[in-house]
């Protein structure tokens, strides 16, 4: 049975990586008080979450955040489970953004045993994620200007050069 989390008042919500470009492991990390919960994810989870949070925030009152750069992940990092589907919403009664993470590859597991995390962010925390998510994603390997693929320092053959 995987872990389930319901976190009402999040103190910190960040994305981060462990490892070197080309072999980085991405994480989403939620901190509530002294509790730290980390979820292994893919680069596209962070990029997509930042993009969708940005779209959601357009319809909400503006925030004033100057957060540049995610603070480092709290260590040691232990991923509870790998993220699959991500859901996002807004709860107007509490003026909070709701994020729900669902465990990857859990279709064969009974629903009551699947990993699920639901937590609530302030608009400021969501805006900080929007500002800091894309630079985290792009900080990896450089991309080829012709095909857009990541350039592996060990060797790279651009398909445009047949």
N, C-alpha and C positions, 0 to 999 in steps of 0.2 A: 504494500500500500504506500503510495506516494504522499508527500506532505501537502497540506492545505493551509493557506494563510488568508486571513481577513485583517487588514491593517488599516485602521481608521485615520490616524493622524501621523503621516509620514514626516519625519524630520529631514530626510535626505533621500533623493532618488537620482541615481547617476548610472551612466554607462561607463564601461572601462574594458581594458584588455589586459591579458597576461601573456607574455611571450613576445617574440620578435616579429616584425613585419614579415608576412609570408607564412607564419605559423602562429599567429595570434589567436587566442581564444577570447571571444567576446562575452561580457557579462552585463546583466542589469542587476543593480544592487539597491535594496531598499533598507533604510535605517530608521528604526523607531526606538527612541531611547537608547538602551544599550544592546538591543537586539539588531543583528545584521543578517539579512537574508539575501543570498545571491542566486541568480538563475543564469545558467549557461544559455547563450543565444547565438544567433548568427548576425553577421554584419548587416544584413538586410532588415533584421528586426529593429535595430537602432535607427537606421536610415528611415525606414517606413514609419516608425513611431514618431520620430521628429517631424516628418512631413505631415502626418495626420494630426498631430497635436497642433501644429501651426495652422492648419485649416480650421480646426475646432476653435482655436483662440481668436480667429478673425471675427467671429460673431459675439465675442464676450468683451466686457470692458477691458481696456488696455492695462497692462502691468508695467511697472518700472523695474526692470532687472538689468543689471550690467554684468551678469555672471559670464565670464569668459574663461573657458576651460573647466572641465569637470574636475572636482577634487579627486585625488587618487582613491581607488577602491580600498575599503577597509580590509586589512589582511589578518589572517590568511583567508583566501577566497575559496569557499567550498560551494560549488553549484548544487543546489537542492535537486534540480532536474533540468532537462533541456526544454526550452520554450518552443511551442508549436504555434498555435493560433493565439492572436492577441486581439482583444476587444477594447474599445475605447468609448467613453461617454461623458456626459456632464450631468451632475446632480445640482439642480438650481437651488434646492432648499438649503444646501450646505455650502454652495458656491465652490464645489470641489470637482475636479476631473477624476473620473473613475477609470482605472486601467485593470483589465483582467488578463492574466496570463494563463494559458492552458498547456499542460505537458505535451510534448511532442511524442508521436508514435504510441499514443495511449488508446487507440481505437479498439484494440482487442481486450482492453482492461475494463472491467465493470465501472460505470460512471462514478460510483461512490469511492473507488480506489484510485482515480486519476488525480494527478497533481493539478492544483488550481491555486492561483494567488489573486487576490483582489485587494487593491489599495487605492487610497484617495490622496490626490495631490492638490496643492493650492495652484492658482493660475500662475503665480510667480515660479513655482517649481517646474511647472509644465513649460513655461517660457524659457527657463534656463536649459531645459533638455533640448528645446528647439534650437537654441543658440549653439549649444555644445555638441549635439549629436553629429552633425555633418563633419566638423573638423576631426572628430574621433575616427569616423569611418574612412575619411580620406588620408589619414596619417599613415597608412600602410605603404605597400609597395607602389612605386610610380606606375602610371598607366602609359601604354603605347599611344602616341599621338595619332597613329593611323587606324588601329583597330579597337582601341579602348580597353584591351585586355591588360591585366596586371603583368608587369615585367618581372620575371623571376631572375634574381641576380645569379642564379646557378646556370642560366641559359634560357633564351627565349627565341622562339621562331614565330614571327608575325605572319599570320595567314595572308596578309596583303602582299607579301613578298614571294609567294608561291615558290 
